[in-house]
């Protein structure tokens, strides 16, 4: 019996070692999946990455290319006006000693329609070439679990972000309308421009506006949130407080301030800021 158990143990070890050597990117027969698809008549790219490390890269090309290294099966389907990209893997593929699974998705720089991103516990990075040369899209929808999201140098008509946990870093985003919802975790927003509706259930949310050119609505049910406005911002503030803490460092005209309400105008009062704190803390400065 002991010999049989030893033999089985050796087979299992050899399986894992052989599997991981085969998947190593430096090994001559490592797994490198690559697929391309025409972008003609495509209005949406739907990317479901699960627990992978993914980069979405604007490129000088006419088609969309997905390239995976490491373990997993790359699936790219065209359905009507949508390209769907996902990576699946067996539960044993989670054990990987030599390489980390990665997915690069190259999209034409001319593509300006919709992108949907769904992330579980993985990491995704999507960036335009530069702040003065952003990636332009119609709709960008992000749904995340416990992973990491980094978005940078984007110009979108409608931006929607919903997270249950994890961490999001959003930098240099211009949006006609934007929605950011986080149930827990961390959201760090810098150099944002446009209309914004932000809601924090718990965790931490920091938002820094490059300029104030539209209305803002912020709701904090729990956790801590900060709204950093330009010094020359002109707004009318309507703040409601439940059991939390709300403060505004800007001097306000026609100020009304008590335990439940903080109201007033700064500058010309051009743009509306609605803030509601059920519990937790919100600071505007």
Phi, psi and omega in degrees: 000318180297321179295321179296316178297320178297317180298316179296319179297319179296319178298318180296316179298315180297325179297312182294318180296313180298319180297316182286326176296319180297326184275346182299135186295335182276348183282139188300333179247032177296158184280115176230098180269139180215133177220148178231157180207142178295143180266001182297131179063023177261128180250348181213139170247119183251112186244115180246107192254348178060244184250025184268163172265113190233142171236132173256119192237119172290135188218156178279085184207169182255344181237176176255136181233133175243132185225123182244140171235144183098200185276149176128160179249122180276130179234123176232119180236145174251122181229105183063239181263016185237136170256123180253129180233129176210163177234129178241154175207158178285159183297331179290339180291348178292342179266110186213113188267335189253331185222157177250134181292133181224149177227125173251130178241116181259123180239150180300140177299335181280349182290126185223031182259233187251146171227129174249127179242126175238125184228136176267261180253014182273201182222134179228137178235128176222125186213140169285173185295320182199168181297325179270004176219067187282163170283128183255130182223159175278303179229134173235116180245126182237126174234122186231152175261256183250018185271201181234132179235132174232119179238135185207143175057062181232146176232108186232152176284317180226122180244127180228126181227126177226127180226147177263331175195197180087201183220135177237133175240115186239118187226134176057059177250129172247126183221141173293316171221139181224142176229127177232119178236131177224123180282321173205180182094200188230133174235124180237113183244128179229145176056048179269142175228134175124179178291142185216135173238110185239135181224129178238123178270321173200178182090216185218138179222122176241126181234123177243121183269128175292323173202155177258107183230012178196180184283156178228137172234127178232133176233129178237113177271330178196169179087199185228132180227145177228138176238112183259114182252152174299152182298330182267015181296139176244121185208160171248120186260133173231099185247135178238139184234131173267256179256009182265198181235130179227132180219150178226120182277348179284139172293135185242137172272154182051044188287136172233117187220118173213194184294336185248342187221138169228114182225158177156178179236151175230134185067223180279352181070027189296316186251148186266132174239115175255129181225134180225125181240110177280313172208178184084208187214136175227130180234132174248128183211000000 
